[in-house]
């Protein structure tokens, strides 16, 4: 991720060397260079974060946590994502480790290459899986495949709207990233786009106004899904559908993975569905993307209000 300057050109140059060493997995050199950066620019949060990550890779958990905490003190909004590193080290609980500020910064930077990277490098197919699941669910429920108002949670660049094109009376999207929303706007498929967190957007919508809520590869950036499910249920009209994907794990509840994404269990999703008043129409194993050429385990769902 790109970081702002330390204010010292020598420190910035050395920081780039440190980043390169880290990317090449020379963590000892990365830590040494990061320390040199901090001699020149003691309050450069990105260098503290890089030092912490380099030390963690070498197994020095205590000093790593100290460096990461200093980065968080310097940049408490955590666009650097050090709360995730602290959670992996056991120094913070996994709930809330991923902040809106981090996700926004991540996807603002990602926006220009997002579609190409997802579809080419990661073989991403989340929206197509959701659209296919909705067709099958509608067939099972003996209802037409078509919807009035659709809310696309975490709409990104608009891939979901493309997958549902022709099946929506009106589709609106919400995303934290302004630059992602600019890409979505260029599709001309959305009636409205909202820069907001998804629970905040849902909480401001009218009760019972939507026919369909979709969330493709979005809940991987959230720990607890209870608020999102509860507000989705409220916003949907009678017999409204809710379709989404998650990364999966075989245990209970949810976990923060080494890939900086949350994975949720099937038991957790079924329990939330029952608690919030949803009927499970479809819940099956599916992979939305690949990691190093291997499918990432996931779940694909369609719930009915």
Buried (B, 14 or more C-beta within 10 A) or exposed (E): BEBEEBEBEEBBEBBEBBBEBBEEEBBEBBBBBBBBBBEBBEEBBBBBBBBBBBBBBEEBBEBBBBBBBBBBEBBEEBBBBBBBBBBBBEBBEBEEBBBBBBBBBBBBBBBEEBBEEBEEEBBBBBBBBBBBBBEBBBEEBEEEBEBBBBBBBBBBBBBBBBBBEEBBEBBBBBBBBEBBBEBBBEBEBBEEBBEBBBBBBBBEBEEEBBBBBBBBBBBBBBBBBBBBBBBBBBBBBEEBBBBBBBBBBEEEBBBBBEEBBBBBBBEBBBBBBEEBEBEBBBBEEBBBBBEEEEEBBBBBBBBBB
